[in-house]
Amino acid sequence: MRTAIFFWSIASKDLIISNGMNVYPRMIEEVLYRHPDIADAAVVGEPHRLHGELPIAFVVPKPGAQVDPAQVRDWCREHLGRHEIPRRIELCQDLPRNAAGKILKRELRRQGELERGVDS
């Protein structure tokens, strides 16, 4: 008799723990990608003294589209749980990528640290 064991692996930095709840950035990003005016998106966790971490979304609008952060938050509210809604929406021209085209989330985290005045 064969037994199959499957493991679901998530990089520890990609998991956001907010108020004791697991928040998967990929789920939030998939909802953002379905928004008609968003071309690209990335979600990272930002430390919060009370909640642990809060999801922060970096979005790139499609060419010619006007994206309102409040409207994006409402979109997320329709498709995500309350703990998964990004607390801040940052509009960007583009997202940092490596040579293979992968989004560099560590750069987005570092950008947030610099904005908060945390030295790296």
Secondary structure in CASP SS format (residue, H / E / C, confidence):
PFRMAT SS
TARGET T0000
AUTHOR 0000-0000-0000
METHOD secondary structure of the structure
MODEL  1
M C 1.00
R C 1.00
T C 1.00
A C 1.00
I C 1.00
F C 1.00
F C 1.00
W C 1.00
S C 1.00
I C 1.00
A C 1.00
S H 1.00
K H 1.00
D H 1.00
L C 1.00
I E 1.00
I E 1.00
S E 1.00
N C 1.00
G C 1.00
M E 1.00
N E 1.00
V E 1.00
Y C 1.00
P H 1.00
R H 1.00
M H 1.00
I H 1.00
E H 1.00
E H 1.00
V H 1.00
L H 1.00
Y H 1.00
R C 1.00
H C 1.00
P C 1.00
D C 1.00
I E 1.00
A E 1.00
D E 1.00
A E 1.00
A E 1.00
V E 1.00
V E 1.00
G E 1.00
E E 1.00
P E 1.00
H E 1.00
R C 1.00
L C 1.00
H C 1.00
G E 1.00
E E 1.00
L E 1.00
P E 1.00
I E 1.00
A E 1.00
F E 1.00
V E 1.00
V E 1.00
P E 1.00
K C 1.00
P C 1.00
G C 1.00
A C 1.00
Q C 1.00
V C 1.00
D C 1.00
P H 1.00
A H 1.00
Q H 1.00
V H 1.00
R H 1.00
D H 1.00
W H 1.00
C H 1.00
R H 1.00
E H 1.00
H H 1.00
L C 1.00
G C 1.00
R H 1.00
H H 1.00
E H 1.00
I C 1.00
P C 1.00
R C 1.00
R E 1.00
I E 1.00
E E 1.00
L E 1.00
C C 1.00
Q C 1.00
D C 1.00
L C 1.00
P C 1.00
R E 1.00
N C 1.00
A C 1.00
A C 1.00
G C 1.00
K C 1.00
I E 1.00
L C 1.00
K H 1.00
R H 1.00
E H 1.00
L H 1.00
R H 1.00
R H 1.00
Q H 1.00
G H 1.00
E H 1.00
L H 1.00
E H 1.00
R H 1.00
G C 1.00
V C 1.00
D C 1.00
S C 1.00
END
